[in-house]
Amino acid sequence: MHESNPFIVADAPAADRAAFFRRTYGLVAASFGAFAIALYAFFVSGIAHSFMSAIAGVGSWGMLGVMVLFWIGTTVAQSLAFSRASRLTQYAGLGLYVLLQALIFVPLIYYTAIVTKGNPGEILIPACLATGALVVALTAVVFMTNLDFSFLKVAIVIGSICALGIVIVSLFAGWSLGAWFSIAMIVLMATVILYQTNEVKNTMETDQHVAAAFVLFSSFVTLLFYVIRLFAGRRE
């Protein structure tokens, strides 16, 4: 049920604010659990192999198509997660986004398996630990300093446009985006986490925990993607 008179989180009574963050971060944790289960199911069922074969069959256009479909799916999922229609609709949006992220991780997991000769855990475990530590540190900065990070929006928009342009050009030019690109994206995503955590705290209402979880999961899982990519690139 929706709260009858939701507050902006920053202005809410302490008990409501604490309940909001418990629900939000609990959902983020559940989303990562569902993400891991979905990835495992993709590989066990053969969906991952079929997905990789389909991409390989169409080359650069295949990856561009995947990016476009991922963007469309993400737009739909976000619209559902932010919907005021019903809580079920919001959960459907979050669930759809978790599945999309699991699918987009398939090529990366294949890559880690190749560079580790079939032992991807050698990369995935330390990458997850490093990502978790970075997320905790960035979240603590927002909550413990009470600084306003809304000024980061312009840098994030410019950085995201540049990153997208580099990725698209690299697909057709045959460039290999090395460690420098992963490091740049990790810095960008760290900036995004500071900004989005600040926005969740200062602009969202106390009944928007599903939308807040969507936003935070999105930034955390994207950070994880580039940390894994950086760790895997060092094993080549």
QUIUR-V585927 format. One record per residue. RES is the residue in one letter. D_LAST is the distance of its C-alpha to the last C-alpha in Angstrom with 2 decimals. Layout:
RES_D_LAST ; RES_D_LAST
This chain:
M_50.69 ; H_50.36 ; E_51.91 ; S_55.30 ; N_54.90 ; P_51.26 ; F_50.60 ; I_47.89 ; V_45.66 ; A_46.27 ; D_50.03 ; A_50.27 ; P_52.04 ; A_49.85 ; A_50.07 ; D_49.05 ; R_46.17 ; A_44.89 ; A_45.29 ; F_43.35 ; F_40.33 ; R_40.53 ; R_40.57 ; T_37.84 ; Y_35.26 ; G_36.33 ; L_35.53 ; V_32.12 ; A_31.40 ; A_32.86 ; S_30.76 ; F_27.52 ; G_29.01 ; A_29.88 ; F_26.45 ; A_24.83 ; I_27.57 ; A_27.15 ; L_23.41 ; Y_24.27 ; A_27.16 ; F_25.16 ; F_22.91 ; V_25.88 ; S_28.18 ; G_25.99 ; I_26.12 ; A_22.34 ; H_22.07 ; S_24.94 ; F_23.48 ; M_20.20 ; S_22.42 ; A_24.67 ; I_22.02 ; A_20.62 ; G_24.25 ; V_25.03 ; G_21.92 ; S_21.89 ; W_25.34 ; G_24.19 ; M_21.80 ; L_24.61 ; G_27.04 ; V_25.02 ; M_24.99 ; V_28.73 ; L_29.58 ; F_27.64 ; W_29.60 ; I_32.84 ; G_32.26 ; T_31.43 ; T_34.61 ; V_36.67 ; A_35.24 ; Q_35.89 ; S_39.38 ; L_40.13 ; A_38.79 ; F_40.97 ; S_43.95 ; R_47.20 ; A_48.44 ; S_47.59 ; R_45.26 ; L_44.20 ; T_43.10 ; Q_41.00 ; Y_39.28 ; A_38.70 ; G_36.90 ; L_34.66 ; G_34.01 ; L_33.17 ; Y_30.65 ; V_28.95 ; L_28.63 ; L_27.27 ; Q_24.55 ; A_23.65 ; L_23.43 ; I_21.28 ; F_18.72 ; V_18.48 ; P_15.75 ; L_13.59 ; I_14.38 ; Y_13.58 ; Y_10.06 ; T_9.72 ; A_11.50 ; I_9.29 ; V_6.00 ; T_8.78 ; K_10.81 ; G_13.64 ; N_13.86 ; P_13.10 ; G_15.65 ; E_13.40 ; I_12.03 ; L_15.16 ; I_17.72 ; P_16.74 ; A_15.96 ; C_19.43 ; L_21.07 ; A_19.81 ; T_20.93 ; G_24.20 ; A_24.92 ; L_24.40 ; V_26.63 ; V_29.29 ; A_29.34 ; L_29.68 ; T_32.31 ; A_34.18 ; V_34.33 ; V_36.07 ; F_38.50 ; M_39.34 ; T_39.83 ; N_41.61 ; L_40.31 ; D_40.42 ; F_36.97 ; S_38.37 ; F_38.01 ; L_34.23 ; K_34.88 ; V_35.07 ; A_31.77 ; I_30.10 ; V_31.69 ; I_30.73 ; G_27.13 ; S_26.82 ; I_28.37 ; C_26.10 ; A_22.95 ; L_24.36 ; G_25.22 ; I_21.78 ; V_20.25 ; I_23.04 ; V_22.86 ; S_19.12 ; L_19.84 ; F_22.45 ; A_21.19 ; G_17.82 ; W_16.07 ; S_12.51 ; L_13.12 ; G_10.68 ; A_11.04 ; W_14.66 ; F_15.61 ; S_14.46 ; I_16.37 ; A_19.29 ; M_19.49 ; I_19.51 ; V_22.35 ; L_24.06 ; M_23.96 ; A_25.26 ; T_28.05 ; V_28.70 ; I_29.09 ; L_31.59 ; Y_33.49 ; Q_33.58 ; T_34.56 ; N_37.28 ; E_38.44 ; V_38.60 ; K_40.74 ; N_42.97 ; T_43.43 ; M_43.08 ; E_46.01 ; T_46.27 ; D_46.35 ; Q_43.04 ; H_40.72 ; V_39.04 ; A_38.31 ; A_37.10 ; A_34.77 ; F_33.42 ; V_32.74 ; L_31.08 ; F_28.98 ; S_27.77 ; S_26.57 ; F_25.15 ; V_23.13 ; T_21.76 ; L_20.75 ; L_18.99 ; F_17.08 ; Y_15.62 ; V_15.06 ; I_12.99 ; R_11.06 ; L_10.60 ; F_9.65 ; A_7.09 ; G_5.58 ; R_5.65 ; R_3.81 ; E_0.00
